[in-house]
Amino acid sequence: MKQEFIGWLFRLVLISLLVFTARVSADASLVESAKLNDYASVKALLENGVDANSSNADGSTALHWAVLRNNGEMVDSLISAGANPNPANEYGATPLWLACNNKSDEIVQQLLNAGADPNASLWSGESQLMKCSLTGATNAVLVLLKAGAYVDAVESVQGQSALMWAAAKGHSDIVRLLIDNGADISLKTIATADKLPHSCNTCEWKKSSGGFTPLLFAARSGDIATTRLFMEAGADPNESTLEHGNSLVIAAAGGYYDLALFLLQMGADPDSSDDTGLTALHHAVGGGLALLNGVIYDGVYRIQPENNLELARALLEAGANVNAQIWQDHLLGPD
């Protein structure tokens, strides 16, 4: 009798294990089918009752993959089958973050309609609004803001915001949207140690004192249209960092002489300098010397010999100090 009971119990456990294994296999098949962008298989599995929220070991669900593959029809089917719109993988990435990364405006709207959290973020603090602002997904930025996305969220490493990222990439339409929705144009990055370019051909660890504002990001990218928006919003052209100087120095250092001229007209101090003593005049003259010697190079300080003489004249007319000295070794050209 005891042996019969043990045999019966063993068969019951075996059947349960087989059912569980089949269920796990089906769940894994759903994620794999979504990964392969196989909508027919995904649909069939859902119709057979497979859990729409099944996931891989890293937390990625079928919805993650459907969004990554930009398959709106699959996204709709998964949501209709009960898929959670807010799962996060081990990096904190949600389907909505992936949609922003893909610039998938329609899927962003789908997910928000399904209840996706507009303020979810990666473990680093990078928000979905920041990702959409970086990629240039203008319509997605708009719907995120309408859904209540926090406009001034910052990531935790350097304290950068959506406005900074949009400015850095020259997305002036998004910059305008963010400003119109209350983005703080005076936010500054925080001090950090980062691997930053320090000369033309090398990178080394250099501690950053922070202090970069959205305007300074625009100056570094050479974007006049975005810089104008910041000026119209009341930004100070003399915003500066200890390392890089004001917006004028940053623009001139990048070889963006038209932008430097504009900033000078907006009242930027012609004698502002970076932490080595370099001023906008140094960069304007350095660009001229490089042109005379046939030197053009691409690096941190990119010389583009256009309007450098015009900038030099304008700086002198504005009272720039012709005797400003560099107090640290610094190359104005390649080795």
C-alpha positions as CSV (number, residue, x, y, z in Angstrom):
1,M,0.0,0.0,0.0
2,K,2.8,2.3,0.9
3,Q,4.6,1.5,-2.3
4,E,1.5,2.2,-4.3
5,F,1.1,5.6,-2.6
6,I,4.7,6.5,-3.3
7,G,4.3,5.5,-6.9
8,W,1.1,7.6,-7.3
9,L,2.8,10.6,-5.6
10,F,5.8,10.2,-8.0
11,R,3.5,10.2,-11.0
12,L,1.7,13.3,-9.7
13,V,5.0,15.2,-9.2
14,L,6.2,14.1,-12.6
15,I,3.0,15.3,-14.3
16,S,3.2,18.6,-12.4
17,L,6.8,19.0,-13.4
18,L,6.0,18.3,-17.1
19,V,3.2,20.8,-17.0
20,F,5.4,23.4,-15.3
21,T,8.2,22.8,-17.8
22,A,5.8,23.1,-20.7
23,R,4.6,26.4,-19.3
24,V,8.1,27.7,-18.8
25,S,8.9,26.6,-22.3
26,A,5.9,28.4,-23.7
27,D,6.7,31.6,-21.7
28,A,10.2,31.5,-23.1
29,S,8.9,31.0,-26.6
30,L,6.8,34.1,-26.3
31,V,9.8,36.3,-25.4
32,E,11.9,34.6,-28.1
33,S,9.2,35.0,-30.7
34,A,8.9,38.7,-29.9
35,K,12.7,38.9,-30.1
36,L,12.6,37.5,-33.6
37,N,9.8,39.9,-34.5
38,D,7.6,36.8,-35.3
39,Y,4.1,38.3,-34.7
40,A,2.2,35.3,-35.9
41,S,3.9,33.1,-33.2
42,V,3.4,35.7,-30.6
43,K,-0.3,36.0,-31.4
44,A,-0.8,32.2,-31.4
45,L,0.9,31.8,-28.0
46,L,-1.2,34.6,-26.5
47,E,-4.4,32.9,-27.9
48,N,-3.2,29.7,-26.1
49,G,-3.1,31.5,-22.8
50,V,0.7,32.1,-22.5
51,D,1.4,34.8,-19.8
52,A,2.0,38.1,-21.6
53,N,4.3,39.2,-18.8
54,S,6.7,36.3,-19.0
55,S,10.3,37.5,-19.0
56,N,13.9,36.4,-19.5
57,A,16.5,36.3,-16.7
58,D,17.5,39.9,-17.4
59,G,13.9,41.1,-16.9
60,S,13.3,41.7,-20.6
61,T,9.7,40.8,-21.6
62,A,8.0,40.2,-24.9
63,L,6.8,43.8,-24.8
64,H,10.4,45.1,-24.5
65,W,11.2,43.2,-27.7
66,A,8.1,44.2,-29.5
67,V,8.9,47.8,-28.8
68,L,12.5,47.4,-29.8
69,R,11.4,45.9,-33.1
70,N,9.1,48.8,-33.5
71,N,6.2,46.5,-34.1
72,G,3.1,48.4,-33.0
73,E,0.7,45.6,-33.9
74,M,2.6,43.2,-31.6
75,V,2.7,45.9,-28.9
76,D,-1.1,46.3,-29.1
77,S,-1.7,42.5,-28.9
78,L,0.5,42.1,-25.9
79,I,-1.1,45.0,-24.1
80,S,-4.6,43.6,-24.9
81,A,-3.5,40.3,-23.5
82,G,-2.6,42.0,-20.2
83,A,1.1,42.9,-20.6
84,N,2.3,45.3,-17.9
85,P,3.4,48.5,-19.7
86,N,6.0,49.3,-17.0
87,P,8.4,46.3,-16.7
88,A,12.0,47.3,-16.2
89,N,15.0,45.1,-17.2
90,E,18.1,44.8,-15.1
91,Y,19.3,48.2,-16.4
92,G,16.0,49.9,-15.5
93,A,15.0,50.2,-19.2
94,T,11.2,50.1,-19.7
95,P,9.4,49.6,-23.0
96,L,8.7,53.3,-23.0
97,W,12.4,54.1,-22.7
98,L,13.1,51.8,-25.7
99,A,10.4,53.5,-27.7
100,C,12.1,56.9,-27.0
101,N,15.4,55.4,-28.0
102,N,13.8,54.3,-31.3
103,K,12.1,57.7,-31.9
104,S,8.9,55.6,-32.1
105,D,6.3,58.4,-31.6
106,E,3.3,56.1,-32.2
107,I,4.5,53.4,-29.8
108,V,5.2,56.0,-27.1
109,Q,1.6,57.1,-27.4
110,Q,0.4,53.5,-27.3
111,L,2.3,52.8,-24.1
112,L,1.2,55.9,-22.4
113,N,-2.4,55.1,-23.3
114,A,-1.9,51.7,-21.7
115,G,-0.7,53.3,-18.5
116,A,3.1,53.5,-18.9
117,D,4.8,55.7,-16.3
118,P,6.1,58.8,-18.0
119,N,8.6,59.4,-15.1
120,A,10.3,55.9,-15.0
121,S,14.0,56.1,-15.4
122,L,17.1,53.9,-15.7
123,W,19.2,53.1,-12.6
124,S,21.4,56.0,-13.6
125,G,18.5,58.4,-13.3
126,E,18.2,58.9,-17.1
127,S,14.5,59.6,-17.8
128,Q,12.4,58.7,-20.8
129,L,12.0,62.4,-21.6
130,M,15.8,62.7,-21.6
131,K,16.1,59.9,-24.0
132,C,13.5,61.3,-26.4
133,S,15.2,64.7,-26.2
134,L,18.5,63.2,-27.1
135,T,17.2,61.2,-30.0
136,G,15.2,64.1,-31.4
137,A,11.7,62.5,-31.0
138,T,9.8,65.8,-31.0
139,N,6.3,64.4,-31.0
140,A,7.2,61.9,-28.3
141,V,8.6,64.7,-26.1
142,L,5.3,66.5,-26.5
143,V,3.1,63.6,-25.5
144,L,5.4,62.8,-22.6
145,L,5.1,66.3,-21.3
146,K,1.3,66.2,-21.7
147,A,1.4,62.9,-19.7
148,G,3.1,64.6,-16.8
149,A,6.8,63.8,-17.5
150,Y,9.0,65.9,-15.1
151,V,10.8,68.4,-17.3
152,D,13.8,68.9,-15.1
153,A,14.7,65.4,-14.1
154,V,18.5,64.8,-14.1
155,E,20.7,61.8,-14.4
156,S,22.8,61.0,-11.3
157,V,26.3,60.8,-12.8
158,Q,26.7,64.4,-14.1
159,G,23.3,66.0,-13.3
160,Q,22.4,66.5,-17.0
161,S,18.8,67.3,-18.0
162,A,16.6,66.8,-21.0
163,L,17.2,70.4,-22.0
164,M,21.0,69.9,-21.9
165,W,20.8,66.8,-24.1
166,A,18.5,68.5,-26.6
167,A,20.8,71.5,-26.7
168,A,23.9,69.3,-27.1
169,K,22.3,67.6,-30.2
170,G,21.0,70.8,-31.7
171,H,17.4,69.8,-31.4
172,S,16.1,73.4,-31.3
173,D,12.5,72.4,-31.7
174,I,12.7,70.2,-28.6
175,V,14.6,72.9,-26.8
176,R,11.7,75.3,-27.5
177,L,9.2,72.7,-26.3
178,L,11.0,72.1,-23.1
179,I,11.5,75.8,-22.3
180,D,7.8,76.5,-23.1
181,N,7.0,73.7,-20.6
182,G,9.0,75.3,-17.8
183,A,12.5,73.7,-18.2
184,D,15.1,75.4,-16.0
185,I,17.6,77.1,-18.3
186,S,19.9,77.7,-15.3
187,L,20.5,74.1,-14.2
188,K,24.2,73.2,-14.0
189,T,26.0,69.9,-14.3
190,I,27.7,68.6,-11.1
191,A,31.4,68.0,-10.4
192,T,32.6,64.6,-11.4
193,A,35.7,62.7,-12.6
194,D,35.2,61.6,-16.1
195,K,37.1,60.4,-19.1
196,L,37.2,63.6,-21.1
197,P,39.2,64.5,-24.3
198,H,42.1,66.7,-23.2
199,S,44.2,67.0,-26.3
200,C,43.8,66.4,-30.0
201,N,44.6,62.7,-30.1
202,T,44.4,61.4,-26.5
203,C,41.9,60.9,-23.7
204,E,42.8,61.0,-20.1
205,W,41.0,61.0,-16.8
206,K,40.4,64.6,-15.8
207,K,38.2,65.8,-13.0
208,S,35.4,68.0,-14.1
209,S,34.3,70.9,-11.9
210,G,30.8,70.8,-13.5
211,G,28.9,74.0,-14.1
212,F,27.8,73.3,-17.7
213,T,24.4,74.9,-18.4
214,P,22.1,74.3,-21.3
215,L,23.5,77.4,-23.0
216,L,27.0,76.1,-22.7
217,F,26.0,72.8,-24.3
218,A,24.6,74.7,-27.2
219,A,27.8,76.7,-27.5
220,R,29.9,73.6,-27.5
221,S,27.8,72.1,-30.3
222,G,28.0,75.4,-32.3
223,D,24.2,75.7,-32.6
224,I,23.2,79.3,-33.3
225,A,19.5,78.5,-33.5
226,T,19.4,76.9,-30.1
227,T,21.6,79.6,-28.6
228,R,19.2,82.2,-29.8
229,L,16.4,80.4,-28.0
230,F,18.3,80.5,-24.7
231,M,19.1,84.2,-25.2
232,E,15.4,84.9,-25.8
233,A,14.6,82.9,-22.6
234,G,16.9,85.1,-20.6
235,A,20.1,83.1,-20.4
236,D,23.3,85.0,-19.5
237,P,26.0,84.8,-22.2
238,N,28.5,85.0,-19.4
239,E,27.5,81.7,-17.9
240,S,30.8,79.9,-17.5
241,T,32.7,77.0,-15.9
242,L,36.1,77.1,-14.2
243,E,37.5,74.8,-16.8
244,H,36.1,76.1,-20.1
245,G,35.3,79.8,-19.6
246,N,32.1,81.4,-20.8
247,S,30.0,80.6,-23.8
248,L,32.1,82.8,-26.1
249,V,35.3,81.0,-25.2
250,I,33.6,77.6,-25.7
251,A,32.2,78.6,-29.1
252,A,35.6,80.0,-30.2
253,A,37.4,77.0,-28.9
254,G,35.2,74.8,-31.1
255,G,35.9,76.9,-34.2
256,Y,32.3,78.2,-34.3
257,Y,33.2,81.8,-35.1
258,D,29.8,82.8,-36.3
259,L,28.3,81.7,-33.0
260,A,31.1,83.4,-31.1
261,L,30.4,86.7,-33.0
262,F,26.7,86.3,-32.0
263,L,27.5,85.8,-28.4
264,L,29.9,88.7,-28.4
265,Q,27.0,90.9,-29.7
266,M,24.8,89.5,-26.9
267,G,27.2,90.8,-24.3
268,A,29.6,88.0,-23.7
269,D,32.8,89.1,-21.9
270,P,35.6,89.1,-24.5
271,D,38.2,88.5,-21.7
272,S,36.7,85.4,-20.2
273,S,39.2,82.5,-20.2
274,D,39.4,78.8,-19.6
275,D,41.5,77.2,-16.9
276,T,44.7,77.5,-18.9
277,G,44.2,81.2,-19.6
278,L,43.0,80.8,-23.2
279,T,40.5,83.5,-24.4
280,A,38.4,83.7,-27.4
281,L,41.0,86.0,-29.0
282,H,43.6,83.2,-28.5
283,H,41.4,80.9,-30.4
284,A,40.6,83.4,-33.2
285,V,44.3,84.2,-33.7
286,G,45.2,80.5,-33.4
287,G,42.8,79.7,-36.1
288,G,44.4,82.3,-38.3
289,L,47.9,80.9,-37.7
290,A,46.7,77.4,-38.5
291,L,45.2,78.7,-41.8
292,L,48.4,80.5,-42.8
293,N,50.4,77.3,-42.1
294,G,47.9,75.0,-43.9
295,V,46.9,73.2,-40.7
296,I,43.4,71.9,-40.1
297,Y,42.9,69.3,-37.4
298,D,40.0,67.7,-35.6
299,G,40.1,67.3,-31.9
300,V,38.7,68.9,-28.8
301,Y,39.5,72.4,-30.1
302,R,38.6,72.1,-33.8
303,I,40.0,74.8,-36.0
304,Q,37.6,75.7,-38.8
305,P,39.3,78.8,-40.4
306,E,36.1,80.6,-41.3
307,N,35.5,84.2,-40.0
308,N,38.3,83.9,-37.5
309,L,39.7,87.2,-38.6
310,E,36.3,88.8,-38.4
311,L,36.0,87.5,-34.9
312,A,39.4,88.7,-33.9
313,R,38.6,92.2,-35.1
314,A,35.3,92.2,-33.3
315,L,37.0,91.1,-30.1
316,L,39.6,93.8,-30.4
317,E,36.8,96.4,-31.0
318,A,35.1,95.1,-27.9
319,G,38.2,95.7,-25.8
320,A,39.7,92.2,-25.6
321,N,43.0,92.2,-23.8
322,V,45.7,91.7,-26.4
323,N,48.2,90.9,-23.7
324,A,46.2,88.0,-22.1
325,Q,48.7,85.3,-21.2
326,I,48.3,81.5,-21.0
327,W,49.5,80.2,-17.6
328,Q,49.5,76.5,-18.5
329,D,51.1,74.7,-21.4
330,H,48.5,74.4,-24.1
331,L,48.8,73.6,-27.8
332,L,46.8,75.7,-30.3
333,G,47.6,73.1,-33.0
334,P,48.7,69.5,-33.3
335,D,52.0,68.2,-32.0
